[in-house]
Amino acid sequence: GASRRKGIMLVGGTGTRLYPLTRVVSKQLMAVYDKPLVYYPLTTLMLSDIREVLVISTPHDAPLYRELLGSGAQWGLDLSYAVQPEPAGIAQALLIGREFLAGDPSALILGDNIFYGHGLTGRLQSASADRTGATLFGYWVADPERYGVAELAADGTVLGLEEKPAAPRSHYAVTGLYYYDAQASQLAAELRPSARGELEITDLNLRYLEQGQLRLERLGRGDAWLDTGTPSSLLAAANFIQTVEERQGLKIACVEEVAFRMGFIDREGLERAMAPYRDSAYGRYVAGLLDEVAA
């Protein structure tokens, strides 16, 4: 059978744009409304049907992630941990994760990216099921010059990629979620650091483009891709999540719920996983799921 796709979640970085919030605590441990930011990218990987995930963080924060997420067994996951000694580029995650991947295809997600939308799960799973080349997700933004930008042909074919271009050739920003085939670590090993001394993910994606193996899935205007790099964007993300959750009475990125609905854990597993949260609104929500599937 096909080798399983593995996930890499990069929760490195110094979060200096959020100082003093992030002087002692990693950005991805910050609250986005009712749960830590890291729950959002973790559940995005889970919805892609990925159960083995390598969490890459700074040496300072690694123990905190281990304390928060543990082995992952409580959610039917297999979590491993590694450190990125200093921020040397997103593509470096594929070198740090090379042994973990052991030649399997991967999905790399940045720990501060929040994705939400109807039908998104199906698109994640189809990107995950495709074993060849690389798949990126593009999102129409008002200010593309702040991101990696994809230039597209009329039929959606990627013509070019540029990192923070002064004159963007489209409004499609490349989001922090990348699906790669088995050659990603090898290609990353061949990259040279950029002018700012980093192994650029755009350079890796350009290698796939040169091989004619790069796809871009365009997220629609009904999808949300939220960036959480500044205090105002962190608050905006929290307000967005609060609005949807309070209106629907459903939670976004509830790890226990996603694990249960994906079949990673059963009813008993769900009961065990929620035990620490009984006193919180989050715990009451998970308890409500148990009632919903009452035996």
Kinemage of the C-alpha trace (Angstrom):
@kinemage 1
@onewidth
@group {chain A} dominant
@subgroup {mainchain}
@vectorlist {calphas} color= white
{ca gly a 1} P 0.000 0.000 0.000
{ca ala a 2} L 0.946 3.665 -0.276
{ca ser a 3} L 3.096 5.046 2.495
{ca arg a 4} L 1.220 7.181 5.002
{ca arg a 5} L 1.482 10.933 4.769
{ca lys a 6} L 3.037 12.434 7.881
{ca gly a 7} L 2.565 15.910 9.287
{ca ile a 8} L 5.120 18.487 10.355
{ca met a 9} L 3.938 21.421 12.424
{ca leu a 10} L 6.410 24.289 12.711
{ca val a 11} L 5.818 26.268 15.905
{ca gly a 12} L 9.218 27.968 15.912
{ca gly a 13} L 9.855 31.670 15.470
{ca thr a 14} L 10.334 34.358 18.059
{ca gly a 15} L 7.002 36.164 17.684
{ca thr a 16} L 8.739 39.528 18.126
{ca arg a 17} L 5.826 41.347 16.461
{ca leu a 18} L 3.719 40.324 19.456
{ca tyr a 19} L 6.179 41.486 22.159
{ca pro a 20} L 5.723 41.743 25.123
{ca leu a 21} L 3.026 39.013 24.831
{ca thr a 22} L 5.503 36.486 23.495
{ca arg a 23} L 8.567 37.317 25.561
{ca val a 24} L 8.066 34.262 27.754
{ca val a 25} L 5.367 32.271 25.985
{ca ser a 26} L 5.463 31.080 22.385
{ca lys a 27} L 2.971 32.714 20.036
{ca gln a 28} L 1.333 29.383 19.206
{ca leu a 29} L 0.476 28.881 22.888
{ca met a 30} L -1.470 32.174 22.876
{ca ala a 31} L -5.249 32.005 23.121
{ca val a 32} L -7.388 32.292 20.033
{ca tyr a 33} L -10.706 32.765 21.813
{ca asp a 34} L -11.121 29.513 23.795
{ca lys a 35} L -8.156 27.324 22.908
{ca pro a 36} L -4.431 27.626 22.190
{ca leu a 37} L -3.519 28.763 18.690
{ca val a 38} L -1.652 25.487 18.042
{ca tyr a 39} L -4.949 23.522 18.171
{ca tyr a 40} L -6.045 25.091 14.868
{ca pro a 41} L -3.170 23.868 12.660
{ca leu a 42} L -3.062 20.546 14.516
{ca thr a 43} L -6.711 19.837 13.692
{ca thr a 44} L -6.116 20.928 10.070
{ca leu a 45} L -3.564 18.115 9.789
{ca met a 46} L -5.971 15.706 11.494
{ca leu a 47} L -8.729 16.612 9.024
{ca ser a 48} L -6.246 15.699 6.258
{ca asp a 49} L -6.309 12.194 7.818
{ca ile a 50} L -2.820 12.573 9.267
{ca arg a 51} L -2.061 10.894 12.587
{ca glu a 52} L 1.736 11.044 12.832
{ca val a 53} L 2.957 14.574 13.462
{ca leu a 54} L 6.361 16.065 14.258
{ca val a 55} L 6.120 19.251 16.321
{ca ile a 56} L 9.144 21.502 15.703
{ca ser a 57} L 9.637 24.326 18.192
{ca thr a 58} L 12.353 26.425 19.791
{ca pro a 59} L 14.569 24.822 22.470
{ca his a 60} L 12.886 27.094 25.060
{ca asp a 61} L 9.309 26.135 24.132
{ca ala a 62} L 9.664 22.412 23.394
{ca pro a 63} L 8.851 21.346 26.993
{ca leu a 64} L 5.697 23.494 26.941
{ca tyr a 65} L 4.383 21.878 23.756
{ca arg a 66} L 5.160 18.452 25.176
{ca glu a 67} L 3.222 19.356 28.318
{ca leu a 68} L 0.246 20.694 26.335
{ca leu a 69} L 0.019 18.008 23.642
{ca gly a 70} L 1.802 15.002 25.161
{ca ser a 71} L 2.292 11.843 23.122
{ca gly a 72} L -0.936 12.546 21.235
{ca ala a 73} L -2.241 9.101 22.230
{ca gln a 74} L -5.215 10.706 24.016
{ca trp a 75} L -6.382 11.855 20.551
{ca gly a 76} L -5.318 8.746 18.634
{ca leu a 77} L -2.247 10.583 17.345
{ca asp a 78} L 1.465 9.840 17.414
{ca leu a 79} L 3.284 13.098 18.208
{ca ser a 80} L 7.068 13.511 18.110
{ca tyr a 81} L 9.101 16.580 19.020
{ca ala a 82} L 12.166 18.286 17.589
{ca val a 83} L 13.783 21.690 17.937
{ca gln a 84} L 14.835 24.359 15.473
{ca pro a 85} L 17.793 25.989 17.262
{ca glu a 86} L 17.221 29.347 15.574
{ca pro a 87} L 14.767 30.499 12.907
{ca ala a 88} L 16.595 29.556 9.685
{ca gly a 89} L 13.629 29.326 7.347
{ca ile a 90} L 10.460 27.288 6.900
{ca ala a 91} L 12.101 24.849 4.478
{ca gln a 92} L 14.530 23.865 7.238
{ca ala a 93} L 11.618 22.013 8.878
{ca leu a 94} L 11.919 19.367 6.141
{ca leu a 95} L 15.599 18.840 7.012
{ca ile a 96} L 14.895 18.672 10.747
{ca gly a 97} L 12.076 16.238 9.951
{ca arg a 98} L 14.008 14.147 7.446
{ca glu a 99} L 14.462 11.084 9.656
{ca phe a 100} L 10.912 11.385 10.955
{ca leu a 101} L 9.562 11.388 7.382
{ca ala a 102} L 11.801 8.459 6.358
{ca gly a 103} L 10.887 8.910 2.710
{ca asp a 104} L 7.137 9.295 3.271
{ca pro a 105} L 5.089 12.153 1.794
{ca ser a 106} L 4.435 15.073 4.126
{ca ala a 107} L 2.130 17.931 4.982
{ca leu a 108} L 3.896 20.934 6.482
{ca ile a 109} L 1.822 23.495 8.342
{ca leu a 110} L 2.860 26.674 10.105
{ca gly a 111} L 1.709 26.745 13.706
{ca asp a 112} L 0.120 30.183 13.434
{ca asn a 113} L -2.137 29.530 10.428
{ca ile a 114} L -5.891 29.147 10.939
{ca phe a 115} L -8.017 27.631 8.156
{ca tyr a 116} L -11.801 27.417 8.239
{ca gly a 117} L -14.469 26.847 5.636
{ca his a 118} L -17.299 24.690 4.382
{ca gly a 119} L -16.002 21.852 2.228
{ca leu a 120} L -12.422 22.526 3.296
{ca thr a 121} L -12.003 19.043 4.797
{ca gly a 122} L -12.725 17.404 1.456
{ca arg a 123} L -10.118 19.564 -0.246
{ca leu a 124} L -7.541 18.821 2.441
{ca gln a 125} L -8.164 15.101 2.069
{ca ser a 126} L -7.918 15.150 -1.717
{ca ala a 127} L -4.641 17.121 -1.554
{ca ser a 128} L -3.417 14.603 1.006
{ca ala a 129} L -4.420 11.633 -1.153
{ca asp a 130} L -2.409 12.871 -4.147
{ca arg a 131} L 1.052 11.352 -3.776
{ca thr a 132} L 2.845 13.242 -6.561
{ca gly a 133} L 4.511 16.641 -6.529
{ca ala a 134} L 3.429 19.468 -4.275
{ca thr a 135} L 0.101 21.117 -3.525
{ca leu a 136} L -0.163 24.646 -2.138
{ca phe a 137} L -3.258 26.558 -1.091
{ca gly a 138} L -3.748 30.083 -2.370
{ca tyr a 139} L -5.961 32.697 -0.741
{ca trp a 140} L -7.091 36.023 -2.216
{ca val a 141} L -5.825 38.824 0.040
{ca ala a 142} L -6.017 42.607 -0.108
{ca asp a 143} L -2.290 43.007 0.605
{ca pro a 144} L -0.424 40.284 -1.324
{ca glu a 145} L 2.914 42.122 -1.042
{ca arg a 146} L 3.135 40.841 2.563
{ca tyr a 147} L 3.221 37.180 1.454
{ca gly a 148} L 4.583 34.709 -1.027
{ca val a 149} L 2.473 35.352 -4.148
{ca ala a 150} L 1.455 32.937 -6.905
{ca glu a 151} L 1.172 34.128 -10.490
{ca leu a 152} L -1.522 32.091 -12.211
{ca ala a 153} L -2.595 31.359 -15.774
{ca ala a 154} L -6.270 31.683 -16.685
{ca asp a 155} L -6.759 27.938 -16.082
{ca gly a 156} L -5.185 28.170 -12.613
{ca thr a 157} L -1.759 26.757 -13.568
{ca val a 158} L 1.025 28.249 -11.478
{ca leu a 159} L 3.297 30.378 -13.687
{ca gly a 160} L 5.521 31.803 -10.959
{ca leu a 161} L 6.047 32.381 -7.249
{ca glu a 162} L 7.518 35.462 -5.629
{ca glu a 163} L 8.339 36.144 -1.990
{ca lys a 164} L 6.927 39.509 -0.749
{ca pro a 165} L 6.995 41.137 -4.218
{ca ala a 166} L 6.948 44.934 -4.507
{ca ala a 167} L 4.613 44.595 -7.495
{ca pro a 168} L 2.491 41.441 -6.913
{ca arg a 169} L 1.304 39.663 -10.071
{ca ser a 170} L -1.864 38.414 -8.411
{ca his a 171} L -3.874 38.714 -5.210
{ca tyr a 172} L -3.272 35.052 -4.334
{ca ala a 173} L -1.098 34.635 -1.253
{ca val a 174} L 0.442 31.220 -0.665
{ca thr a 175} L -0.827 30.028 2.724
{ca gly a 176} L 1.222 28.196 5.350
{ca leu a 177} L 0.045 24.699 4.404
{ca tyr a 178} L 2.087 22.630 1.978
{ca tyr a 179} L 1.641 19.032 0.803
{ca tyr a 180} L 4.795 17.400 -0.524
{ca asp a 181} L 5.711 14.079 -2.068
{ca ala a 182} L 8.621 11.921 -0.874
{ca gln a 183} L 11.363 14.085 -2.438
{ca ala a 184} L 10.800 17.257 -0.363
{ca ser a 185} L 13.593 16.674 2.183
{ca gln a 186} L 16.084 15.904 -0.582
{ca leu a 187} L 15.114 19.039 -2.515
{ca ala a 188} L 15.296 21.117 0.685
{ca ala a 189} L 18.816 19.784 1.304
{ca glu a 190} L 19.883 21.202 -2.068
{ca leu a 191} L 18.650 24.743 -1.326
{ca arg a 192} L 21.029 27.611 -0.608
{ca pro a 193} L 20.169 30.165 2.092
{ca ser a 194} L 18.606 33.400 0.803
{ca ala a 195} L 19.930 36.920 1.328
{ca arg a 196} L 18.343 36.931 4.794
{ca gly a 197} L 20.121 33.677 5.652
{ca glu a 198} L 17.049 31.440 5.518
{ca leu a 199} L 16.071 28.324 3.603
{ca glu a 200} L 13.040 29.786 1.860
{ca ile a 201} L 9.929 27.683 1.351
{ca thr a 202} L 9.306 29.658 -1.844
{ca asp a 203} L 12.614 28.338 -3.229
{ca leu a 204} L 11.539 24.766 -2.471
{ca asn a 205} L 8.170 25.368 -4.138
{ca leu a 206} L 9.969 26.810 -7.174
{ca arg a 207} L 11.895 23.524 -7.505
{ca tyr a 208} L 8.570 21.701 -7.798
{ca leu a 209} L 7.381 24.326 -10.282
{ca glu a 210} L 10.501 23.768 -12.435
{ca gln a 211} L 9.714 20.043 -12.435
{ca gly a 212} L 6.154 20.778 -13.532
{ca gln a 213} L 4.897 19.234 -10.295
{ca leu a 214} L 3.353 22.171 -8.459
{ca arg a 215} L -0.389 22.587 -7.969
{ca leu a 216} L -2.207 25.456 -6.306
{ca glu a 217} L -5.661 24.960 -4.818
{ca arg a 218} L -7.470 28.268 -4.630
{ca leu a 219} L -9.474 28.768 -1.469
{ca gly a 220} L -12.762 30.562 -2.091
{ca arg a 221} L -14.255 33.742 -0.711
{ca gly a 222} L -16.306 31.616 1.680
{ca asp a 223} L -13.134 30.238 3.264
{ca ala a 224} L -11.196 31.924 6.047
{ca trp a 225} L -7.419 31.944 6.265
{ca leu a 226} L -6.377 33.918 9.323
{ca asp a 227} L -2.953 35.206 10.077
{ca thr a 228} L -2.078 35.822 13.731
{ca gly a 229} L 1.203 37.706 13.606
{ca thr a 230} L 0.149 40.980 15.239
{ca pro a 231} L -1.999 41.870 18.256
{ca ser a 232} L -4.801 43.141 16.010
{ca ser a 233} L -4.804 40.010 13.793
{ca leu a 234} L -4.730 37.782 16.891
{ca leu a 235} L -7.757 39.620 18.292
{ca ala a 236} L -9.532 39.564 14.914
{ca ala a 237} L -9.025 35.790 14.724
{ca ala a 238} L -10.439 35.353 18.238
{ca asn a 239} L -13.451 37.505 17.375
{ca phe a 240} L -14.069 35.507 14.196
{ca ile a 241} L -13.922 32.182 16.057
{ca gln a 242} L -16.149 33.534 18.841
{ca thr a 243} L -18.756 34.787 16.368
{ca val a 244} L -19.039 31.473 14.533
{ca glu a 245} L -18.927 29.316 17.664
{ca glu a 246} L -21.497 31.288 19.629
{ca arg a 247} L -23.867 31.476 16.678
{ca gln a 248} L -23.694 27.768 15.915
{ca gly a 249} L -22.977 26.268 19.304
{ca leu a 250} L -20.279 24.236 17.545
{ca lys a 251} L -16.552 24.482 18.133
{ca ile a 252} L -13.807 25.072 15.590
{ca ala a 253} L -10.576 23.093 16.134
{ca cys a 254} L -11.731 21.133 19.182
{ca val a 255} L -9.040 18.420 19.080
{ca glu a 256} L -11.134 15.861 20.962
{ca glu a 257} L -14.109 16.329 18.646
{ca val a 258} L -12.005 16.114 15.483
{ca ala a 259} L -10.246 12.977 16.789
{ca phe a 260} L -13.623 11.412 17.532
{ca arg a 261} L -15.299 12.369 14.252
{ca met a 262} L -12.265 11.201 12.262
{ca gly a 263} L -12.453 7.830 14.039
{ca phe a 264} L -9.040 8.246 15.694
{ca ile a 265} L -10.623 7.644 19.118
{ca asp a 266} L -13.827 5.905 20.201
{ca arg a 267} L -16.440 6.963 22.736
{ca glu a 268} L -14.371 5.701 25.680
{ca gly a 269} L -11.341 7.559 24.325
{ca leu a 270} L -13.408 10.721 24.096
{ca glu a 271} L -14.475 10.355 27.729
{ca arg a 272} L -10.862 9.887 28.851
{ca ala a 273} L -9.576 12.789 26.741
{ca met a 274} L -12.047 15.290 28.166
{ca ala a 275} L -11.405 14.439 31.821
{ca pro a 276} L -8.972 17.339 32.466
{ca tyr a 277} L -11.415 19.943 31.116
{ca arg a 278} L -14.601 19.119 33.025
{ca asp a 279} L -14.911 22.533 34.670
{ca ser a 280} L -14.568 24.630 31.517
{ca ala a 281} L -17.018 25.562 28.778
{ca tyr a 282} L -14.735 23.616 26.438
{ca gly a 283} L -15.132 20.511 28.605
{ca arg a 284} L -18.909 20.916 28.736
{ca tyr a 285} L -18.930 21.067 24.935
{ca val a 286} L -17.003 17.786 24.677
{ca ala a 287} L -19.356 16.270 27.275
{ca gly a 288} L -22.237 17.324 25.010
{ca leu a 289} L -20.714 15.255 22.194
{ca leu a 290} L -20.903 12.223 24.468
{ca asp a 291} L -24.623 12.838 24.962
{ca glu a 292} L -25.061 13.195 21.206
{ca val a 293} L -23.593 9.715 20.640
{ca ala a 294} L -25.091 8.196 23.774
{ca ala a 295} L -24.811 4.432 23.585
